[in-house]
């Protein structure tokens, strides 16, 4: 239940930022599926390919911090691309 609530809060925060006219959305989250440094590179490459700016990624702490422009891509598309490659945002 906690994971579902945090995702709902994240979605509302994004909607609020979009409504306020912010051009990019800043997301900090945990990311399951990273087990080594090469996974960090994989995540960075996946997100770079989507036009998402990766600010920090850490397999040691399962941490991901990125920015994206909701006019260019949705959070659902980002989550789907990560999930297709074995990574799950919480």
KEKOL-715860 format. One line per field, with one value per atom (N, C-alpha, C, O): residue number from 1; residue in three letters; chain; x, y, z. Coordinates in steps of 0.001 Angstrom, whole numbers, m for minus. Layout:
<recs>
n = c(NUM/...)
res = c(Ala/...)
chain = c(A/...)
px = c(X/...)
py = c(Y/...)
pz = c(Z/...)
</recs>
This chain:
<recs>
n = c(1/1/1/1/2/2/2/2/3/3/3/3/4/4/4/4/5/5/5/5/6/6/6/6/7/7/7/7/8/8/8/8/9/9/9/9/10/10/10/10/11/11/11/11/12/12/12/12/13/13/13/13/14/14/14/14/15/15/15/15/16/16/16/16/17/17/17/17/18/18/18/18/19/19/19/19/20/20/20/20/21/21/21/21/22/22/22/22/23/23/23/23/24/24/24/24/25/25/25/25/26/26/26/26/27/27/27/27/28/28/28/28/29/29/29/29/30/30/30/30/31/31/31/31/32/32/32/32/33/33/33/33/34/34/34/34/35/35/35/35/36/36/36/36/37/37/37/37/38/38/38/38/39/39/39/39/40/40/40/40/41/41/41/41/42/42/42/42/43/43/43/43/44/44/44/44/45/45/45/45/46/46/46/46/47/47/47/47/48/48/48/48/49/49/49/49/50/50/50/50/51/51/51/51/52/52/52/52/53/53/53/53/54/54/54/54/55/55/55/55/56/56/56/56/57/57/57/57/58/58/58/58/59/59/59/59/60/60/60/60/61/61/61/61/62/62/62/62/63/63/63/63/64/64/64/64/65/65/65/65/66/66/66/66/67/67/67/67/68/68/68/68/69/69/69/69/70/70/70/70/71/71/71/71/72/72/72/72/73/73/73/73/74/74/74/74/75/75/75/75/76/76/76/76/77/77/77/77/78/78/78/78/79/79/79/79/80/80/80/80/81/81/81/81/82/82/82/82/83/83/83/83/84/84/84/84/85/85/85/85/86/86/86/86/87/87/87/87/88/88/88/88/89/89/89/89/90/90/90/90)
res = c(Unk/Unk/Unk/Unk/Unk/Unk/Unk/Unk/Unk/Unk/Unk/Unk/Unk/Unk/Unk/Unk/Unk/Unk/Unk/Unk/Unk/Unk/Unk/Unk/Unk/Unk/Unk/Unk/Unk/Unk/Unk/Unk/Unk/Unk/Unk/Unk/Unk/Unk/Unk/Unk/Unk/Unk/Unk/Unk/Unk/Unk/Unk/Unk/Unk/Unk/Unk/Unk/Unk/Unk/Unk/Unk/Unk/Unk/Unk/Unk/Unk/Unk/Unk/Unk/Unk/Unk/Unk/Unk/Unk/Unk/Unk/Unk/Unk/Unk/Unk/Unk/Unk/Unk/Unk/Unk/Unk/Unk/Unk/Unk/Unk/Unk/Unk/Unk/Unk/Unk/Unk/Unk/Unk/Unk/Unk/Unk/Unk/Unk/Unk/Unk/Unk/Unk/Unk/Unk/Unk/Unk/Unk/Unk/Unk/Unk/Unk/Unk/Unk/Unk/Unk/Unk/Unk/Unk/Unk/Unk/Unk/Unk/Unk/Unk/Unk/Unk/Unk/Unk/Unk/Unk/Unk/Unk/Unk/Unk/Unk/Unk/Unk/Unk/Unk/Unk/Unk/Unk/Unk/Unk/Unk/Unk/Unk/Unk/Unk/Unk/Unk/Unk/Unk/Unk/Unk/Unk/Unk/Unk/Unk/Unk/Unk/Unk/Unk/Unk/Unk/Unk/Unk/Unk/Unk/Unk/Unk/Unk/Unk/Unk/Unk/Unk/Unk/Unk/Unk/Unk/Unk/Unk/Unk/Unk/Unk/Unk/Unk/Unk/Unk/Unk/Unk/Unk/Unk/Unk/Unk/Unk/Unk/Unk/Unk/Unk/Unk/Unk/Unk/Unk/Unk/Unk/Unk/Unk/Unk/Unk/Unk/Unk/Unk/Unk/Unk/Unk/Unk/Unk/Unk/Unk/Unk/Unk/Unk/Unk/Unk/Unk/Unk/Unk/Unk/Unk/Unk/Unk/Unk/Unk/Unk/Unk/Unk/Unk/Unk/Unk/Unk/Unk/Unk/Unk/Unk/Unk/Unk/Unk/Unk/Unk/Unk/Unk/Unk/Unk/Unk/Unk/Unk/Unk/Unk/Unk/Unk/Unk/Unk/Unk/Unk/Unk/Unk/Unk/Unk/Unk/Unk/Unk/Unk/Unk/Unk/Unk/Unk/Unk/Unk/Unk/Unk/Unk/Unk/Unk/Unk/Unk/Unk/Unk/Unk/Unk/Unk/Unk/Unk/Unk/Unk/Unk/Unk/Unk/Unk/Unk/Unk/Unk/Unk/Unk/Unk/Unk/Unk/Unk/Unk/Unk/Unk/Unk/Unk/Unk/Unk/Unk/Unk/Unk/Unk/Unk/Unk/Unk/Unk/Unk/Unk/Unk/Unk/Unk/Unk/Unk/Unk/Unk/Unk/Unk/Unk/Unk/Unk/Unk/Unk/Unk/Unk/Unk/Unk/Unk/Unk/Unk/Unk/Unk/Unk/Unk/Unk/Unk/Unk/Unk/Unk/Unk/Unk/Unk/Unk/Unk)
chain = c(A/A/A/A/A/A/A/A/A/A/A/A/A/A/A/A/A/A/A/A/A/A/A/A/A/A/A/A/A/A/A/A/A/A/A/A/A/A/A/A/A/A/A/A/A/A/A/A/A/A/A/A/A/A/A/A/A/A/A/A/A/A/A/A/A/A/A/A/A/A/A/A/A/A/A/A/A/A/A/A/A/A/A/A/A/A/A/A/A/A/A/A/A/A/A/A/A/A/A/A/A/A/A/A/A/A/A/A/A/A/A/A/A/A/A/A/A/A/A/A/A/A/A/A/A/A/A/A/A/A/A/A/A/A/A/A/A/A/A/A/A/A/A/A/A/A/A/A/A/A/A/A/A/A/A/A/A/A/A/A/A/A/A/A/A/A/A/A/A/A/A/A/A/A/A/A/A/A/A/A/A/A/A/A/A/A/A/A/A/A/A/A/A/A/A/A/A/A/A/A/A/A/A/A/A/A/A/A/A/A/A/A/A/A/A/A/A/A/A/A/A/A/A/A/A/A/A/A/A/A/A/A/A/A/A/A/A/A/A/A/A/A/A/A/A/A/A/A/A/A/A/A/A/A/A/A/A/A/A/A/A/A/A/A/A/A/A/A/A/A/A/A/A/A/A/A/A/A/A/A/A/A/A/A/A/A/A/A/A/A/A/A/A/A/A/A/A/A/A/A/A/A/A/A/A/A/A/A/A/A/A/A/A/A/A/A/A/A/A/A/A/A/A/A/A/A/A/A/A/A/A/A/A/A/A/A/A/A/A/A/A/A/A/A/A/A/A/A/A/A/A/A/A/A/A/A/A/A/A/A)
px = c(818/0/859/512/1991/2867/3399/3480/3763/4283/3217/3517/1993/901/635/353/725/505/1614/1336/2875/3975/3875/4226/3409/3230/2111/2226/1041/m65/413/76/1189/1726/2621/2557/3456/4334/3526/3861/2479/1648/978/939/450/m164/859/548/2064/3113/3439/3639/3493/3773/2650/2903/1424/287/296/m13/648/730/1796/1558/2972/4052/3691/4017/3028/2613/1593/1662/651/m375/232/m300/1327/1977/2894/3474/3035/3826/5292/6070/5690/7070/7350/6547/8480/8765/9350/9204/10006/10537/10041/9678/10038/9623/10839/11560/11062/12178/11657/10724/12253/11796/12965/14030/12750/13684/12913/11833/13462/12738/13704/14897/13179/13967/13712/12644/14701/14604/15087/16265/14202/14552/15107/14724/16011/16557/18011/18652/18543/19956/20790/20551/21762/22596/24077/24869/24463/25883/26047/25071/27278/27590/27155/26745/27239/26818/25311/24842/24555/23114/22885/21958/23730/23636/23803/23066/24776/25008/23819/23424/23248/22076/20914/20270/20639/19541/19792/18887/21024/21372/21165/20619/21587/21428/19962/19559/19169/17733/17088/16368/17347/16712/17260/16504/18559/19135/18473/18200/18219/17579/16162/15639/15542/14185/14184/13124/15376/15465/15297/14966/15528/15404/16795/17743/16920/18207/18382/17639/19376/19674/20592/21671/20154/20947/21782/22887/21262/22000/21385/20168/22247/21774/22765/23977/22238/23099/22524/21430/23273/22860/22991/22207/23963/24192/23014/22717/22343/21210/19881/18871/19873/18655/18009/16787/18824/18361/18431/19393/17402/17372/16795/15752/17480/17042/17160/18234/16035/16053/15083/14208/15256/14351/13851/14582/12591/12055/11042/10512/10786/9809/8519/8497/7457/6204/5569/4657/6042/5571/6191/5661/7323/8039/7776/7749/7582/7410/6635/6736/5876/5109/5872/6763/5503/6090/5763/6593/4581/4193/5115/5468/5508/6422/7801/8451/8245/9548/9520/10430/8467/8332/8265/8856/7557/7432/8786/9129/9556/10874/11800/12548/11751/12574/12112/12931/10796/10235/10587/10886/10551/10903/12340/12697/13164/14570/14903/16075/13873/14081/14184/14564/13850/13938/12541/11704/12289/10961/11079/11770/10393/10331/9355/8326/9674/8769/8247/7469)
py = c(m1193/0/1253/2236/1238/2404/2801/3991/1833/2123/2797/3730/2336/2922/4355/5205/4627/5978/6907/8032/6449/7312/7609/8709/6669/6914/7923/8786/7827/8782/10185/11153/10300/11604/12163/13353/11315/11733/12256/13293/11549/11966/13306/14171/13492/14775/15902/17018/15625/16651/17056/18237/16086/16378/17211/18195/16820/17581/19011/19945/19189/20523/21352/22508/20762/21491/21868/22964/20977/21265/22391/23286/22356/23395/24750/25782/24765/26019/26549/27623/25843/26327/25935/26447/25055/24603/23797/22950/24060/23373/21979/21117/21746/20412/19911/20687/18597/17948/17243/16541/17430/16842/15647/15790/14473/13258/12605/12376/12315/11527/10309/10442/9119/7901/6758/6858/5679/4450/3674/3775/2905/2124/716/509/m241/m1644/m2242/m1844/m3199/m3923/m3602/m4300/m2559/m2223/m3049/m3030/m3767/m4593/m4250/m4727/m3431/m3105/m1781/m1168/m1371/m111/m141/886/m1292/m1345/m1111/m621/m1459/m1158/348/852/1065/2519/3083/3981/2551/2992/2634/3424/1445/1036/1993/2422/2332/3244/4606/5202/5093/6385/6359/7308/5293/5184/5104/5713/4365/4248/5622/6026/6338/7644/8691/9526/8660/9578/9393/10364/8152/7852/8389/8570/8644/9196/10719/11345/11314/12754/13195/14349/12263/12533/12820/12092/13883/14227/13521/13769/12639/11918/12791/13186/13089/13918/13066/13457/11903/10989/9600/9451/8587/7207/6398/6527/5557/4779/3388/3229/2391/1007/648/m150/1225/906/1297/623/2391/2851/2779/3285/2149/2037/3404/3535/4406/5793/6288/6014/7017/7628/9031/9234/9993/11387/11872/11815/12353/12803/13953/14218/14630/15692/15361/14816/15698/15508/16596/17248/16777/17758/17012/16223/17249/16530/16855/16155/17904/18192/17228/17036/16623/15714/14239/13422/13898/12499/12446/13355/11394/11251/10380/9614/10518/9671/8205/7331/7930/6552/5959/4782/6763/6279/5997/5023/6854/6644/5361/4536/5201/4008/2745/1724/2808/1663/1282/101/2271/1992/1350/428/1833/1232/m189/m1099/m376/m1699/m2709/m3866/m2275/m3180/m3661/m4685/m2920/m3276/m3833/m3936/m4193/m4869/m3980/m4447/m2691/m1755/m1273/m1056/m1106/m697/513/471/1597/2781/2548/1900/3076/2984/4349/4488)
pz = c(0/0/0/m655/733/823/m550/m851/m1389/m2714/m3572/m4316/m3473/m4240/m3834/m4679/m2538/m2039/m2522/m2935/m2477/m2918/m4403/m4831/m5193/m6623/m6850/m7721/m6086/m6206/m5834/m6516/m4768/m4362/m5455/m5760/m6047/m7130/m8317/m8890/m8680/m9813/m9524/m10398/m8313/m7968/m7971/m8386/m7517/m7532/m8956/m9239/m9851/m11253/m11856/m12551/m11591/m12115/m11588/m12327/m10318/m9741/m10442/m10790/m10650/m11307/m12733/m13190/m13431/m14801/m14808/m15651/m13881/m13804/m13462/m13871/m12728/m12341/m13434/m13276/m14506/m15634/m15612/m16417/m14728/m14708/m15972/m16363/m16603/m17860/m17654/m18521/m16528/m16264/m14913/m14029/m14787/m13554/m12965/m13674/m11688/m10966/m10169/m9379/m10369/m9699/m8957/m9530/m7686/m6878/m6398/m5823/m6630/m6307/m6043/m6329/m5498/m5429/m6711/m7315/m7111/m8333/m8049/m7757/m8129/m7915/m9198/m10298/m9048/m10190/m10481/m11267/m9860/m10063/m9094/m7886/m9623/m8757/m8847/m8035/m9821/m9974/m10732/m11164/m10875/m11540/m13009/m13550/m13650/m15055/m15181/m16208/m14142/m14141/m14114/m14749/m13380/m13357/m14763/m15172/m15499/m16875/m17762/m18620/m17557/m18329/m18106/m19064/m16848/m16515/m17154/m17738/m17038/m17640/m19141/m19704/m19799/m21258/m21663/m22654/m20913/m21203/m21130/m22043/m20044/m19846/m20806/m21304/m21073/m22058/m23419/m24125/m23775/m25053/m25159/m26259/m24009/m23976/m23879/m23907/m23765/m23592/m22150/m21878/m21222/m19791/m19241/m19536/m18440/m17854/m16516/m15566/m16456/m15224/m14378/m14821/m13153/m12248/m11304/m10929/m10916/m10033/m10137/m10250/m10098/m10067/m9235/m9403/m8331/m7448/m7236/m6696/m7668/m7443/m5968/m5453/m5291/m3879/m3001/m2015/m3360/m2542/m3281/m2792/m4464/m5273/m5510/m5450/m5775/m5880/m7320/m8037/m7730/m9048/m8927/m8306/m9525/m9536/m10979/m11578/m11533/m12916/m13139/m12315/m14273/m14706/m16099/m16926/m16345/m17689/m17994/m17094/m19266/m19719/m20060/m21004/m19310/m19563/m20914/m21352/m21574/m22929/m23939/m25034/m23557/m24457/m24175/m25095/m22900/m22507/m21191/m20366/m21007/m19760/m18762/m19131/m17507/m16472/m16741/m16489/m17242/m17565/m18623/m18546/m19613/m20658/m20084/m20462/m19170/m18526/m17701/m17788/m16902/m16074/m16928/m16574/m18036/m18932/m19530/m19582/m19980/m20560/m19534/m19859/m18306/m17256/m16956/m16825/m16847/m16542/m17633/m17335/m18900/m20016/m19926/m20508/m19192/m19049/m17668/m17305/m16892/m15614/m14393/m13319/m14539/m13418/m13052/m13928/m11756/m11292/m10377/m9358/m10754/m9892/m8768/m8956/m7592/m6439/m6085/m5141)
</recs>
